[in-house]
Amino acid sequence: MERIATRVTALLGTSYPIVQGGMIWVAGWKLARAVSDAGGLGLIGSGSMSPDLLREHITKLTSATDAPFGVNVPIFNRHADAFIEVCIACGVKIVFTSAGSPGKYTARLKDCGVTVVHVVPSARLAQKAAAAGCDAVVAEGTEAGGHNGFEELTSMSLWPAAVDAVPIPVIAAGGIVDGRGMAAALATGAEGVQLGTRFAVTVESSASEGYKAAAVKAAEADAKLYLRRYMPTRALVNPYVRQAMDAEAAGAATDVLDEIRGRGRARRGIFEGDAQDGEMEIGQAVGRIGDIPTAAQVVARLVSQYVETIASLNNTIGSSGVGDQQQLNRTDT
């Protein structure tokens, strides 16, 4: 398959404008390597690691591939300072930051020659990221799995708003699991896509087999946003999530919700496969995932279906005689 060239591929050095989300308990060096070797950008998810473990994953990844890769650093994490220094010391060239102020680490990273991309839930925060010197933003709609913004903006509202708000490239995220979603995202003006859920349910993902099986079986309405006033998170509904949702609906205070959530829920749900008491973070499009392919197969399917979708749209417009076909295809395929 030929390259799909956008400002995102030029920035990241990839063949395709496809980024694998840096998910906790999912995105280790094996998944990142598989995505990067397939032409996308693989990310190591530092959020569930210690600084020493992150260093180990980076070392293994750099020894296994020459393809570009990055590290996702959640700014609220207690190890964030150490994660940044590990990335710099290990020569990581691309860092995605999330869940915090984009100004905290951007200058330090860019002074060391690192490309910085920040994840945002709104166009307003995209502007802050651009002002802080970020090279691109990930505009993540509320359909996404895991931690969400309080704004609860849907992807189709957020993506074009972010594109209009900033001059830097926008990478669309939230609800994308196939090439049709990729085509829709690029049609809004985004120049790349980031997928979490689809890559979480792959052979190379570090998630447990129980988590992957639950995802394959899930229906379209099974991933709910809960703890909306406290820590908005999208996960598969199970007894624990239902308890938390009921407590919130009853007006429980933050300290009560914090006690219900406890500690280690994501590890139990994602890494250990506890379908009763764990937090199985996952996106709203999980109902459209029906298998557990390799990451390379996911990338190949994305690109193939994207090309087919664009061709179909071009043919539709051409047969109707409306518009310029060339305007529909914003990429060099």
ZIQUIHU-V901768 format. One record per residue. N is the residue number from 1. PSI is psi in whole degrees, 0 to 359 (none if undefined). D_FIRST is the distance of its C-alpha to the first C-alpha in Angstrom with 2 decimals. Layout:
<<N:PSI:D_FIRST> <N:PSI:D_FIRST>>
This chain:
<<1:138:0.00> <2:162:3.78> <3:154:6.66> <4:106:9.03> <5:124:12.27> <6:179:15.59> <7:333:18.79> <8:315:17.85> <9:323:14.87> <10:321:17.33> <11:318:20.06> <12:345:18.45> <13:28:16.35> <14:167:13.14> <15:329:9.48> <16:149:9.88> <17:55:13.36> <18:124:13.98> <19:136:17.25> <20:124:18.95> <21:146:22.58> <22:70:25.22> <23:143:27.27> <24:145:30.61> <25:9:31.06> <26:314:27.34> <27:79:25.31> <28:188:26.30> <29:329:24.69> <30:317:22.99> <31:315:21.04> <32:318:20.28> <33:315:19.07> <34:318:16.73> <35:315:15.11> <36:318:15.07> <37:336:13.68> <38:358:10.68> <39:355:10.03> <40:195:12.65> <41:115:16.35> <42:142:18.66> <43:136:22.31> <44:131:25.44> <45:106:27.95> <46:344:31.29> <47:334:33.39> <48:18:34.46> <49:164:34.97> <50:162:37.81> <51:320:37.31> <52:321:37.72> <53:322:35.13> <54:316:32.65> <55:318:33.36> <56:316:32.76> <57:318:29.34> <58:316:28.31> <59:316:29.70> <60:321:27.90> <61:316:24.54> <62:333:25.04> <63:339:26.09> <64:340:23.05> <65:154:20.15> <66:359:19.71> <67:153:17.01> <68:145:18.43> <69:171:20.30> <70:180:23.23> <71:135:26.37> <72:128:27.72> <73:111:31.47> <74:120:33.61> <75:330:36.42> <76:345:39.09> <77:142:38.69> <78:341:41.79> <79:10:39.80> <80:316:37.75> <81:314:39.68> <82:322:39.14> <83:315:35.43> <84:316:35.02> <85:325:37.04> <86:316:35.12> <87:315:31.81> <88:314:33.46> <89:327:35.13> <90:0:31.98> <91:24:30.04> <92:132:27.59> <93:345:25.81> <94:127:24.72> <95:129:27.12> <96:124:26.89> <97:155:30.44> <98:166:31.72> <99:56:35.00> <100:184:37.29> <101:128:38.03> <102:342:35.20> <103:348:37.94> <104:318:39.03> <105:351:36.58> <106:312:34.44> <107:317:36.80> <108:314:37.20> <109:315:33.50> <110:328:32.77> <111:336:35.74> <112:12:33.99> <113:21:30.76> <114:136:28.87> <115:130:26.43> <116:127:27.95> <117:133:26.50> <118:141:29.03> <119:129:28.74> <120:150:30.97> <121:3:32.28> <122:160:33.60> <123:326:33.28> <124:317:36.56> <125:335:35.28> <126:320:32.12> <127:321:34.62> <128:321:36.42> <129:317:33.30> <130:318:32.56> <131:331:36.23> <132:352:36.11> <133:9:33.50> <134:148:30.35> <135:337:27.12> <136:168:25.45> <137:151:26.44> <138:116:25.09> <139:107:26.81> <140:115:27.36> <141:165:28.89> <142:350:31.55> <143:344:29.36> <144:154:28.01> <145:165:29.42> <146:207:31.92> <147:135:34.02> <148:166:33.96> <149:154:35.74> <150:341:39.15> <151:331:38.03> <152:42:36.07> <153:131:33.94> <154:159:31.33> <155:315:27.75> <156:344:27.94> <157:320:31.15> <158:313:30.06> <159:305:26.62> <160:328:27.83> <161:318:31.10> <162:319:29.51> <163:318:27.37> <164:336:30.64> <165:336:32.57> <166:151:30.81> <167:346:29.29> <168:161:26.91> <169:145:23.41> <170:130:23.54> <171:123:21.30> <172:140:22.02> <173:155:23.12> <174:97:25.21> <175:7:24.37> <176:121:20.55> <177:356:19.19> <178:182:16.34> <179:335:13.92> <180:318:17.05> <181:323:18.77> <182:317:16.04> <183:319:16.31> <184:319:20.06> <185:314:20.16> <186:334:18.40> <187:335:20.69> <188:354:23.63> <189:351:22.69> <190:155:21.20> <191:15:18.37> <192:171:17.00> <193:149:17.74> <194:129:19.53> <195:133:19.79> <196:295:22.73> <197:315:23.78> <198:321:20.51> <199:337:19.97> <200:330:23.72> <201:65:23.46> <202:168:21.18> <203:317:22.19> <204:350:22.17> <205:143:24.10> <206:356:27.70> <207:153:29.10> <208:159:31.56> <209:329:30.94> <210:319:33.55> <211:313:31.65> <212:319:28.43> <213:320:30.52> <214:322:32.28> <215:317:29.07> <216:325:27.83> <217:344:31.29> <218:146:31.69> <219:172:32.24> <220:335:31.08> <221:14:34.33> <222:346:34.76> <223:111:33.44> <224:151:36.24> <225:122:36.99> <226:175:40.25> <227:43:42.57> <228:328:41.82> <229:348:44.86> <230:305:44.59> <231:80:41.04> <232:121:38.59> <233:136:36.29> <234:127:34.10> <235:164:34.39> <236:137:34.92> <237:127:38.48> <238:182:40.72> <239:320:44.44> <240:310:44.11> <241:321:42.01> <242:320:44.42> <243:315:47.38> <244:318:45.99> <245:319:45.20> <246:319:48.73> <247:318:50.30> <248:318:48.52> <249:331:49.49> <250:0:53.05> <251:25:53.02> <252:144:52.88> <253:163:53.22> <254:320:50.53> <255:329:52.39> <256:316:52.51> <257:322:48.80> <258:321:48.23> <259:320:50.47> <260:316:48.68> <261:319:45.29> <262:209:46.72> <263:150:44.54> <264:14:41.65> <265:318:40.51> <266:319:36.78> <267:314:37.01> <268:319:38.92> <269:313:36.53> <270:309:33.10> <271:328:33.82> <272:347:36.74> <273:26:35.89> <274:101:39.26> <275:355:38.80> <276:308:42.40> <277:359:43.12> <278:163:39.80> <279:105:37.61> <280:79:34.25> <281:131:32.37> <282:156:29.50> <283:165:28.03> <284:337:29.21> <285:12:26.04> <286:330:26.76> <287:346:27.99> <288:9:24.48> <289:120:23.43> <290:9:24.33> <291:177:22.90> <292:82:22.30> <293:178:18.78> <294:161:17.37> <295:324:15.89> <296:323:12.56> <297:322:12.69> <298:313:13.62> <299:315:10.72> <300:318:8.25> <301:316:10.81> <302:310:11.21> <303:315:7.88> <304:313:8.00> <305:327:11.66> <306:311:11.59> <307:317:9.84> <308:320:12.32> <309:315:15.10> <310:319:14.84> <311:319:14.83> <312:319:17.77> <313:318:19.59> <314:318:19.26> <315:322:20.64> <316:314:23.37> <317:320:24.50> <318:320:24.38> <319:334:26.52> <320:343:28.95> <321:15:29.36> <322:127:29.28> <323:176:27.61> <324:118:25.05> <325:323:21.59> <326:335:20.10> <327:339:21.74> <328:329:19.76> <329:99:16.37> <330:358:17.11> <331:162:13.74> <332:98:11.88> <333:none:8.63>>
